[in-house]
């Protein structure tokens, strides 16, 4: 069994290495989310590479299931793509954000960790001997927690297969009976006009409920989420205590965040 687990991990690691996006591909994906469609000619001019390079980029991203190639260009697929595919996007940025977020947790805290592919990264940096209570609606978060002193509460509810998150009235009811010192959330998009947003209304409802039950609210958002808006609003900036990101956002964001007294933590400034 142990040997089989090693072989399985090795195969998984090889698969992950094959599907990771490089810096140019990450930028292409971000532009596609923002613009809706881009042409190969535009991308070759923007990045200063030959057409074949862009076509290979798009082919790789299509195999990952995050874009669909069209005649002369590409479009993004449904933004509510599966968890396994999203985990391979911006991995370095998510890891940096998770490491920084863990610095705001201390032994004795009761915390909520939201479903997503950024939030689970903070678990890597929490000492396993700390006395913590961690509540989550995310299956991948719950299975990542290992430690004799860490009490784990996996909320019940309806399982969303694409994100492996639990949502619905049962989840909300359980949150009514819990309160947290700190809560960490993900967001699919963030704009100056409409704040934080997500593509699924059921996940938004859980985020909003958990925010009400938390004394301190932190959002973990990598640079690709800025200037991207999805259908369902989570909250305005005013509902947030801290934002942790990997790169400094534009001046308009910095000015607004500062004016509202929100703690902006930028990993790349360390």
Wavefront OBJ file of the C-alpha trace (Angstrom):
o trace
v 0.000 0.000 0.000
v 2.830 2.411 0.953
v 4.689 1.733 -2.301
v 1.512 2.237 -4.308
v 0.942 5.580 -2.591
v 4.469 6.689 -3.524
v 3.923 5.710 -7.153
v 0.580 7.513 -7.196
v 2.200 10.680 -5.805
v 4.999 10.506 -8.382
v 2.467 10.197 -11.218
v 0.459 13.092 -9.793
v 3.578 15.259 -9.467
v 4.547 14.554 -13.079
v 1.051 15.457 -14.202
v 1.131 18.709 -12.224
v 4.496 19.700 -13.705
v 3.160 19.090 -17.194
v 0.084 21.251 -16.678
v 1.516 24.234 -14.775
v 1.266 27.516 -16.642
v 4.339 29.625 -17.243
v 4.261 33.401 -16.731
v 3.181 34.206 -20.299
v 0.408 31.598 -20.219
v -0.875 32.945 -16.895
v -1.080 36.420 -18.434
v -2.872 35.069 -21.499
v -5.444 33.364 -19.279
v -5.981 36.551 -17.264
v -6.489 38.586 -20.439
v -8.973 36.014 -21.748
v -11.025 36.191 -18.553
v -11.106 39.980 -18.796
v -11.700 40.332 -22.547
v -13.787 37.229 -23.273
v -11.937 36.467 -26.529
v -8.505 37.216 -27.995
v -6.939 36.649 -31.395
v -3.612 34.946 -31.955
v -2.308 37.959 -33.886
v -3.045 40.264 -30.961
v -1.244 37.941 -28.555
v 1.862 37.584 -30.747
v 2.136 41.369 -30.931
v 1.557 41.823 -27.211
v 4.153 39.258 -26.099
v 6.637 39.679 -28.939
v 6.707 35.982 -29.881
v 5.972 34.043 -33.048
v 2.508 32.749 -33.867
v 3.480 29.119 -33.285
v 4.459 29.899 -29.687
v 1.028 31.383 -28.937
v -0.727 28.478 -30.634
v 1.219 26.031 -28.471
v 0.287 28.045 -25.388
v -3.391 27.905 -26.305
v -3.180 24.202 -27.133
v -1.720 23.465 -23.697
v -4.373 25.583 -21.972
v -7.127 23.882 -23.953
v -5.845 20.472 -22.806
v -6.067 21.760 -19.234
v -9.696 22.599 -19.890
v -9.470 26.319 -19.116
v -9.751 27.771 -22.653
v -11.360 26.801 -25.921
v -9.600 27.572 -29.175
v -11.600 29.327 -31.869
v -10.852 30.259 -35.471
v -7.858 32.550 -35.113
v -7.990 32.861 -31.343
v -9.410 31.536 -28.070
v -12.113 32.082 -25.458
v -12.176 31.112 -21.754
v -14.337 28.204 -20.697
v -16.902 28.494 -17.911
v -15.077 30.294 -15.043
v -16.558 27.752 -12.613
v -14.035 25.133 -13.747
v -13.139 22.128 -11.679
v -11.004 22.301 -8.565
v -8.201 20.123 -9.949
v -7.756 22.399 -12.974
v -7.832 25.614 -10.951
v -5.263 24.272 -8.485
v -2.654 24.369 -11.265
v -3.176 28.085 -11.945
v -0.859 30.635 -10.294
v 0.558 28.023 -7.915
v 3.569 30.095 -6.865
v 1.409 33.130 -6.102
v -1.096 31.086 -4.098
v 1.686 29.504 -2.076
v 3.178 32.914 -1.208
v -0.226 34.198 -0.160
v -0.881 31.127 1.965
v 2.472 31.485 3.736
v 1.768 35.131 4.524
v -1.796 34.418 5.684
v -0.576 31.817 8.178
v 1.366 34.562 9.975
v -1.928 36.079 11.111
v -3.004 32.926 12.949
v -1.956 32.106 16.500
v -2.426 29.132 18.763
v -5.831 29.179 20.432
v -7.675 30.726 17.475
v -10.991 29.484 16.155
v -10.920 30.144 12.414
v -12.981 29.595 9.280
v -11.289 28.667 6.012
v -13.272 29.121 2.835
v -13.434 26.774 -0.152
v -11.005 27.526 -2.980
v -7.533 26.802 -4.313
v -5.726 29.673 -2.549
v -7.036 29.290 1.001
v -5.753 25.702 1.562
v -2.163 26.881 1.072
v -2.067 28.563 4.467
v -2.423 25.132 6.104
v 1.106 24.240 4.981
v 2.508 26.888 7.300
v 0.484 26.307 10.473
v 2.436 24.411 13.177
v 0.771 21.042 13.728
v 1.137 21.228 17.500
v -0.921 24.411 17.804
v -4.214 24.327 19.649
v -6.646 25.419 16.929
v -10.240 24.933 15.841
v -10.648 25.107 12.086
v -14.102 25.082 10.515
v -14.524 24.797 6.752
v -17.042 23.994 4.053
v -14.257 22.689 1.797
v -13.443 18.998 1.531
v -9.908 19.721 0.269
v -9.243 21.962 3.279
v -10.518 19.395 5.773
v -8.422 16.591 4.298
v -5.298 18.790 4.364
v -5.442 19.344 8.115
v -3.244 16.985 10.080
v -2.375 17.582 13.699
v -3.337 16.138 17.056
v -4.194 19.536 18.526
v -6.153 20.864 15.541
v -9.875 20.286 15.892
v -11.491 20.156 12.460
v -15.140 20.953 11.791
v -16.323 20.020 8.302
v -19.680 21.668 7.755
v -22.436 19.580 6.205
v -24.528 20.505 3.201
v -24.916 19.871 -0.499
v -21.633 18.952 -2.188
v -20.662 20.952 -5.278
v -18.505 18.564 -7.292
v -16.677 21.253 -9.275
v -15.267 22.941 -6.169
v -15.657 20.146 -3.575
v -17.436 22.644 -1.332
v -20.516 22.173 0.833
v -23.289 24.730 0.419
v -26.977 25.252 1.061
v -29.338 25.702 4.032
v -27.704 22.964 6.129
v -24.306 24.666 5.843
v -25.779 28.068 6.671
v -27.652 26.688 9.687
v -24.477 25.171 11.105
v -22.668 28.490 10.716
v -25.392 30.163 12.780
v -24.124 28.240 15.795
v -20.427 29.069 15.322
v -18.281 32.164 15.806
v -14.687 32.775 14.732
v -11.807 35.033 15.673
v -10.622 35.015 12.079
v -11.882 33.907 8.677
v -10.027 33.509 5.385
v -11.851 33.755 2.074
v -11.152 33.424 -1.638
v -12.697 35.494 -4.412
v -12.963 34.883 -8.159
v -12.875 38.586 -8.962
v -12.246 42.018 -7.463
v -13.122 45.434 -8.909
v -13.118 48.984 -7.569
v -16.793 49.452 -8.368
v -18.296 46.227 -7.070
v -15.791 44.720 -4.644
v -15.403 40.951 -4.361
v -17.363 38.551 -6.575
v -17.851 34.877 -7.397
v -19.471 32.878 -10.191
v -21.735 30.752 -7.961
v -24.537 32.164 -5.819
v -24.559 29.229 -3.380
v -20.900 29.661 -2.481
v -21.441 33.408 -2.107
v -24.195 32.761 0.444
v -21.824 30.676 2.575
v -19.076 33.286 2.340
v -21.469 36.031 3.435
v -22.772 33.992 6.359
v -19.268 33.080 7.563
v -18.208 36.731 7.316
v -21.016 37.705 9.700
v -19.819 35.098 12.176
v -16.184 36.300 12.134
v -14.497 39.090 14.089
v -11.762 39.518 11.439
v -12.209 38.962 7.698
v -9.248 38.369 5.363
v -9.455 37.839 1.603
v -6.689 35.966 -0.217
v -6.561 37.083 -3.860
v -3.749 36.662 -6.362
v -2.993 39.367 -8.927
v -5.125 37.765 -11.654
v -8.340 38.484 -9.706
v -8.035 42.285 -9.879
v -10.227 44.048 -12.474
v -12.238 40.848 -12.954
v -15.936 40.787 -12.113
v -18.294 37.825 -11.829
v -22.061 37.715 -11.579
v -22.547 37.378 -7.825
v -21.252 39.983 -5.396
v -19.728 38.752 -2.117
v -19.078 42.056 -0.376
v -17.850 45.615 -0.763
v -14.391 46.594 0.411
v -15.985 47.938 3.599
v -16.768 44.407 4.753
v -13.093 43.377 4.803
v -10.320 43.838 7.375
v -7.335 42.575 5.366
v -6.407 41.728 1.767
v -3.389 39.537 1.060
v -2.108 39.405 -2.514
v 1.118 38.488 -4.271
v 1.656 41.707 -6.263
v 0.909 45.339 -5.505
v -2.321 46.414 -7.246
v -2.798 49.695 -9.100
v -2.772 53.046 -7.336
v -6.558 53.354 -7.392
v -6.858 50.130 -5.425
v -4.143 51.135 -2.989
v -5.725 54.539 -2.412
v -9.187 53.085 -1.788
v -7.914 50.332 0.494
v -5.842 52.817 2.504
v -8.742 55.275 2.782
v -10.989 52.541 4.185
v -8.408 51.490 6.762
v -8.027 48.002 5.293
v -4.720 46.222 5.850
v -3.157 45.551 2.429
v -0.454 42.883 2.586
v 1.644 42.411 -0.570
v 3.917 39.380 -0.567
v 6.335 40.699 -3.219
v 7.098 43.768 -1.105
v 8.788 41.665 1.611
l 1 2 3 4 5 6 7 8 9 10 11 12 13 14 15 16 17 18 19 20 21 22 23 24 25 26 27 28 29 30 31 32 33 34 35 36 37 38 39 40 41 42 43 44 45 46 47 48 49 50 51 52 53 54 55 56 57 58 59 60 61 62 63 64 65 66 67 68 69 70 71 72 73 74 75 76 77 78 79 80 81 82 83 84 85 86 87 88 89 90 91 92 93 94 95 96 97 98 99 100 101 102 103 104 105 106 107 108 109 110 111 112 113 114 115 116 117 118 119 120 121 122 123 124 125 126 127 128 129 130 131 132 133 134 135 136 137 138 139 140 141 142 143 144 145 146 147 148 149 150 151 152 153 154 155 156 157 158 159 160 161 162 163 164 165 166 167 168 169 170 171 172 173 174 175 176 177 178 179 180 181 182 183 184 185 186 187 188 189 190 191 192 193 194 195 196 197 198 199 200 201 202 203 204 205 206 207 208 209 210 211 212 213 214 215 216 217 218 219 220 221 222 223 224 225 226 227 228 229 230 231 232 233 234 235 236 237 238 239 240 241 242 243 244 245 246 247 248 249 250 251 252 253 254 255 256 257 258 259 260 261 262 263 264 265 266 267 268 269 270
